[in-house]
Amino acid sequence: MYPTISHLIEDLFGIYIPLPIQTFGFWVAIAFLAAAYIIQIELKRKEEEGKLSVYINEKIVGKKLSLIEIIISIASGFLIGFKLVEGVLNYGDLVDNPQAFVLSTRGSFFGGLIFAFISYYNKNKENKKQELVKPKMIKEEIHPYDLVGNITIIAAISGIIGAKIFHNLENYQDFLADPIGQLIAFSGLTFYGGLIFGAISVVFYCKKYKINVLHLMDSAAPALMLAYGIGRIGCQMSGDGDWGIVNLAPKPDWLSFFPDWVWSYNFPNNVINAGVYIEGCTGKFCSVLPQAVWPTALYEVVMCIALFFVLWIIRKKIKLAGMLFAIYLIMNGIERFFIEKIRVNTEYNILGGITQAEIISFCLIITGLILSYLLSKKIIK
C-alpha cells in the first residue's frame, strides 16, 4: 500500500522524497479535476446545440477597492502566509501529519503579515489599472462552462462536508470515541453524502445563472461516474478501509493471468493501520490485515470507469433532458447495492441487517426509475 505519494515514488523509483501529499487525497483531487473537465466539455456542447444559453450579467467596473475586498485580501494572504511559512520552517512536522498540521493553530505570525501585505499590494495594484474616474455599468456574457471552476470548488467543499457527515453518522461509535480525529482525517468519506450535499449546493448556485437544471444534471452524470471510479483508486492504493469481507477462497482458474491481489488482498502498510503489526516494519504504517479480503475498491474502479464509457457513448443519443442523469442514478445504485454484499460496512439492525449505502443506493435506483417515468410522460420538463 501507499499511504502517501512519497511511498509510491519510493516504490517506483527507489527514492524517498518527503511530500505532504496523501495518496487518497491526491486521487480525490484528480477525481474533481477530471469531473470538471468532463462537465466543461458537456456544457460547451449543450450550449452549441442551443440547449443552454448565455447569462447576461450587469456589473459596475472602475470602482475603488471596497472595505470588504480589502479585508478578504488581507485575511486570505495572512492565512496562507501563516501556514506556508510555518510549514516550510517545520517541514518534517507537515509531512508527518499534513491534515493535523493544516487544521492546527500552528503558524508563523510574521509570515502571515508578510503575505497579507503582498496580497493587499497585488490586489490594489491590479485594481488601480482598472480604476476609472467615474465607474460605469457594463454587461458581460457568462457562459455556463465559465462557471465550472466555481462549480468544482462548491461541489468539493460541500461534498467533503456531506461525505464527512454521512461517514460519521454511519460510524458514530468511532466518532464518539475520537471526534476530533474523525473530523480532521482525510480518509473516511461517504460518497453518497458528498453526492447529496454537493448536488444541492451546485443546483442552488447554478439557479442564479438560470442554467437549466436537467441539462446540468445530464452534463454531470458521466463526470460523477468517472470521479467515483477515480476516487476509488485512492481507496485501493492507500488501503483506507474501503475493502471487502474476508475472502479465503482459492483464486479461480479463469483469473490465473491476474495477480493474486485482484482476487483477495491483506492490504499491508494500509493508511488506517488496521490489522496486526508487520514484523520488522518501521515507521507509521506497519499494519496488515490478518486475513485477506475482497479488494472491493478495485472492483468499483473497473465497474465505474466502464459505466462512465457507457454513459459517454449514449449521451448524444438521448434527447430527453434529465434522462441521462436518471440512467446514472440507476446504474450507480445497482453497482453500489451489489458491491455492498461483499464489502465491510456498518449495518443497521433493521430488515435483518442493512447498510447505509444499501439504503441510499436502493433509494437512488427508485429515484432514477421515477425520474425516468416522469420525464418520459413529460410531467417534468
C-alpha positions in Angstrom: 0.0 0.0 0.0 1.0 3.6 -0.5 -0.3 5.8 2.4 1.4 8.8 0.8 2.7 9.8 -2.6 6.2 9.6 -1.2 5.7 5.9 -0.6 4.6 5.4 -4.2 7.6 7.3 -5.6 9.9 5.3 -3.4 8.5 2.0 -4.6 8.6 3.1 -8.3 12.0 4.8 -8.3 13.8 3.7 -5.1 14.0 7.3 -3.9 12.1 8.6 -0.9 11.1 12.3 -1.3 9.2 13.6 1.7 6.0 15.2 0.4 2.9 16.3 2.4 0.5 14.6 0.0 -1.6 11.6 1.0 -2.4 9.1 -1.7 -6.2 9.2 -1.0 -6.3 13.0 -1.1 -4.3 13.1 -4.3 -6.7 10.8 -6.1 -9.7 12.7 -4.8 -8.2 15.9 -6.2 -7.7 14.1 -9.6 -11.3 12.9 -9.5 -12.6 16.5 -9.1 -10.3 17.8 -11.9 -11.5 15.0 -14.2 -15.1 15.7 -13.4 -14.7 19.4 -14.0 -13.1 18.7 -17.4 -15.9 16.4 -18.5 -18.6 18.8 -17.3 -17.0 21.7 -19.1 -17.0 19.7 -22.4 -20.6 18.8 -22.0 -21.8 22.3 -21.1 -20.0 23.7 -24.1 -21.6 21.0 -26.3 -25.1 21.8 -24.9 -24.6 25.5 -25.5 -23.6 24.9 -29.1 -26.7 22.8 -29.6 -28.9 25.6 -28.2 -29.9 23.7 -25.0 -28.2 26.2 -22.7 -28.0 29.9 -23.1 -25.5 32.7 -22.1 -26.3 34.6 -19.0 -26.0 38.4 -19.2 -24.6 39.8 -16.0 -24.5 43.5 -15.2 -21.7 44.8 -13.0 -20.0 48.1 -12.1 -16.4 48.4 -13.2 -13.8 51.0 -12.3 -14.6 51.2 -8.6 -12.1 51.6 -5.8 -11.5 48.6 -3.6 -14.3 48.2 -1.1 -13.6 47.6 2.6 -14.8 44.0 2.3 -12.4 43.4 -0.6 -9.5 44.8 1.4 -10.4 42.7 4.4 -10.7 39.5 2.4 -7.4 40.2 0.6 -5.5 40.8 3.8 -7.2 37.9 5.7 -6.6 35.3 2.9 -3.0 36.5 2.5 -2.4 36.3 6.2 -3.8 32.8 6.4 -1.7 31.5 3.5 1.5 33.0 4.9 0.6 31.9 8.4 0.6 28.3 7.4 3.0 28.3 4.5 6.0 29.8 6.3 5.4 27.6 9.3 5.2 24.6 7.0 8.5 25.5 5.3 10.2 26.1 8.6 8.9 22.8 10.1 8.6 20.7 7.0 9.1 17.5 8.9 6.0 18.0 11.0 4.0 19.0 7.9 5.0 15.8 6.1 4.4 13.6 9.2 0.8 14.6 9.6 -0.4 17.2 7.0 -4.1 17.3 8.0 -3.3 17.8 11.7 -0.7 20.4 10.8 -3.0 22.4 8.5 -6.0 22.3 10.8 -4.0 23.1 13.9 -3.4 26.6 15.3 0.3 26.4 14.5 1.6 29.1 12.2 4.0 32.0 11.6 2.6 35.3 12.6 5.4 37.1 10.8 4.9 35.0 7.7 1.2 35.9 7.9 1.9 39.6 8.0 4.3 39.4 5.0 1.8 37.6 2.8 -1.1 39.8 4.0 0.9 42.8 2.8 1.8 41.1 -0.5 -1.8 40.1 -1.1 -3.2 43.6 -0.5 -0.4 45.2 -2.6 -1.1 43.0 -5.6 -4.9 43.4 -5.2 -4.6 47.1 -5.0 -2.1 47.3 -7.9 -4.5 45.3 -10.2 -7.4 47.4 -9.2 -5.6 50.7 -9.9 -5.1 49.5 -13.5 -8.9 49.2 -13.9 -10.0 52.2 -11.8 -12.0 54.9 -13.5 -12.7 58.5 -12.5 -16.3 57.6 -12.9 -17.3 53.9 -12.5 -19.6 52.6 -15.2 -22.1 49.7 -15.6 -21.2 47.1 -18.2 -22.8 43.9 -19.4 -20.8 40.7 -19.6 -21.6 37.4 -21.1 -21.2 34.4 -18.8 -21.2 31.0 -20.5 -22.3 28.0 -18.4 -18.9 26.4 -18.9 -17.3 29.6 -17.5 -18.7 28.6 -14.1 -17.1 25.1 -14.0 -14.3 26.4 -11.7 -16.7 27.8 -9.2 -19.0 24.7 -9.5 -16.0 22.4 -8.8 -15.0 24.4 -5.7 -18.6 24.5 -4.4 -19.0 20.8 -5.0 -15.7 20.0 -3.4 -16.3 21.9 -0.2 -19.9 21.0 0.3 -19.3 17.4 -0.9 -16.5 16.8 1.6 -18.7 18.2 4.4 -21.5 15.9 3.3 -19.2 13.0 3.0 -17.9 13.5 6.5 -21.3 13.9 8.0 -22.7 10.7 6.4 -19.5 8.8 7.3 -19.7 9.8 11.0 -23.4 9.0 11.1 -22.7 5.6 9.7 -19.7 5.1 12.1 -21.0 7.1 15.1 -19.2 5.0 17.6 -15.8 5.8 16.1 -16.8 9.5 16.1 -17.8 9.4 19.7 -14.5 7.7 20.6 -12.4 10.3 18.7 -14.4 13.2 17.4 -11.5 15.5 16.5 -9.6 12.7 14.8 -12.6 11.6 12.8 -13.3 15.2 11.6 -9.8 16.1 10.5 -8.9 12.7 8.9 -8.7 12.9 5.1 -9.9 9.3 4.8 -13.4 8.3 6.0 -15.6 9.9 3.3 -19.0 8.5 2.3 -19.6 9.1 -1.4 -23.4 9.4 -1.2 -23.1 12.1 1.5 -20.8 14.1 -0.8 -23.1 13.5 -3.8 -26.2 14.7 -2.0 -24.7 17.8 -0.4 -22.7 18.7 -3.4 -25.6 18.4 -5.8 -27.9 20.6 -3.6 -25.2 23.3 -3.3 -24.4 23.3 -7.1 -28.1 23.4 -8.1 -28.7 26.5 -5.9 -25.6 28.2 -7.3 -26.5 27.5 -10.9 -30.1 28.7 -10.5 -28.6 32.2 -10.0 -27.3 32.0 -13.6 -30.5 30.4 -14.9 -28.8 27.2 -16.0 -31.4 24.5 -16.9 -31.1 22.0 -14.1 -32.0 19.0 -16.2 -29.2 19.7 -18.7 -26.8 20.5 -15.9 -27.6 17.1 -14.3 -27.1 15.3 -17.7 -23.7 17.1 -18.1 -22.7 15.9 -14.6 -23.8 12.3 -15.0 -20.8 10.9 -16.8 -18.5 13.1 -14.8 -19.8 11.8 -11.5 -19.4 8.2 -12.5 -15.8 8.8 -13.7 -15.0 10.8 -10.5 -16.3 8.0 -8.3 -14.1 5.4 -10.2 -11.0 7.6 -9.9 -11.6 8.3 -6.2 -11.7 4.5 -5.6 -8.2 4.3 -7.0 -7.1 6.3 -3.9 -9.0 3.9 -1.7 -7.3 0.9 -3.2 -3.8 2.3 -3.3 -3.9 3.7 0.3 -5.9 1.0 2.0 -8.3 3.4 3.6 -10.7 0.7 4.9 -13.0 0.5 1.9 -12.3 -3.1 1.4 -14.4 -6.2 1.4 -15.2 -9.1 3.8 -12.7 -11.9 4.4 -12.1 -13.9 1.2 -10.1 -17.1 1.8 -11.5 -19.0 -1.3 -8.8 -20.0 -3.8 -8.5 -17.9 -6.9 -10.4 -19.4 -9.8 -8.5 -20.6 -12.9 -10.1 -18.0 -15.2 -8.3 -15.3 -13.1 -4.9 -17.1 -13.2 -3.3 -14.5 -15.5 -4.1 -11.7 -12.9 -2.0 -11.2 -9.8 -3.4 -12.7 -6.5 -4.4 -9.3 -5.1 -7.1 -8.9 -7.7 -8.9 -11.8 -6.0 -8.0 -11.2 -2.4 -5.6 -9.0 -0.5 -4.4 -8.2 3.0 -3.5 -4.6 2.5 -0.1 -4.3 4.1 1.0 -0.9 5.3 -2.5 0.4 5.0 -3.1 4.1 5.8 -5.5 3.4 8.7 -3.2 1.0 10.5 -5.8 -1.7 10.5 -4.9 -5.3 11.4 -1.7 -6.7 13.1 1.8 -5.4 13.3 4.2 -6.3 10.4 7.3 -7.9 12.0 10.4 -5.7 11.4 8.5 -2.8 10.0 9.4 0.7 11.0 7.5 3.9 10.6 3.9 5.0 10.9 2.2 2.4 8.6 3.1 -1.0 9.9 -0.1 -3.0 9.9 -1.5 -5.7 7.7 -4.9 -7.5 7.8 -4.6 -10.9 9.4 -6.8 -12.4 6.7 -7.1 -11.5 3.0 -10.3 -9.7 1.9 -12.1 -8.8 -1.3 -10.4 -5.7 -2.9 -13.8 -4.1 -3.5 -12.4 -0.7 -4.2 -10.6 -2.2 -7.2 -13.8 -3.7 -8.5 -15.6 -0.4 -8.2 -12.7 1.3 -10.2 -13.3 -1.1 -13.1 -17.1 -1.1 -13.0 -17.5 2.7 -12.6 -15.0 3.6 -15.3 -16.7 1.1 -17.6 -20.1 2.7 -16.8 -18.6 6.1 -17.5 -17.8 5.0 -21.0 -21.4 3.6 -21.4 -22.8 7.0 -20.3 -20.3 8.8 -22.5 -21.3 6.8 -25.6 -25.1 7.1 -25.1 -25.1 10.8 -24.0 -25.7 12.2 -27.5 -28.3 9.6 -28.4 -30.6 10.5 -25.5 -32.7 13.6 -26.4 -34.8 13.9 -23.3 -33.3 16.3 -20.8 -32.6 14.7 -17.5 -32.9 11.1 -18.7 -29.1 10.5 -18.8 -29.0 11.5 -15.1 -31.8 9.1 -14.3 -29.8 6.3 -16.0 -26.8 7.3 -14.0 -28.7 7.1 -10.7 -30.0 3.6 -11.6 -26.5 2.4 -12.7 -24.8 3.9 -9.7 -27.4 2.5 -7.3 -27.2 -1.0 -8.8 -23.4 -1.0 -8.8 -23.2 0.0 -5.2 -26.0 -2.1 -3.9 -24.4 -5.3 -5.1 -20.8 -4.4 -4.1 -22.2 -4.0 -0.6 -22.8 -7.7 -0.4 -19.0 -8.3 -0.2 -17.9 -5.0 1.4 -17.2 -4.2 5.1 -19.8 -1.7 6.3 -21.7 -0.8 9.5 -25.1 -2.5 9.4 -28.3 -1.1 10.8 -30.3 -3.6 12.8 -33.3 -3.4 10.5 -34.6 -5.8 7.8 -32.1 -8.4 9.1 -29.2 -6.1 8.7 -28.7 -3.4 6.1 -26.1 -0.8 5.5 -26.5 3.0 4.9 -25.1 2.6 1.4 -27.6 -0.1 0.6 -30.4 2.1 1.8 -29.2 5.1 -0.2 -28.4 3.0 -3.3 -31.8 1.5 -3.3 -33.3 5.0 -3.0 -31.2 6.1 -6.0 -32.5 3.2 -8.1 -36.1 4.1 -7.2 -35.4 7.8 -7.8 -33.9 7.1 -11.2 -36.9 4.9 -12.2 -39.4 7.5 -11.0 -37.4 10.3 -12.7 -37.3 8.5 -16.0 -41.0 7.8 -15.8 -41.8 11.5 -15.1 -39.5 12.6 -17.8 -41.0 10.2 -20.4 -44.5 11.4 -19.5 -43.3 15.0 -19.7 -44.5 15.6 -16.1 -41.1 17.1 -15.5 -39.7 19.4 -18.3 
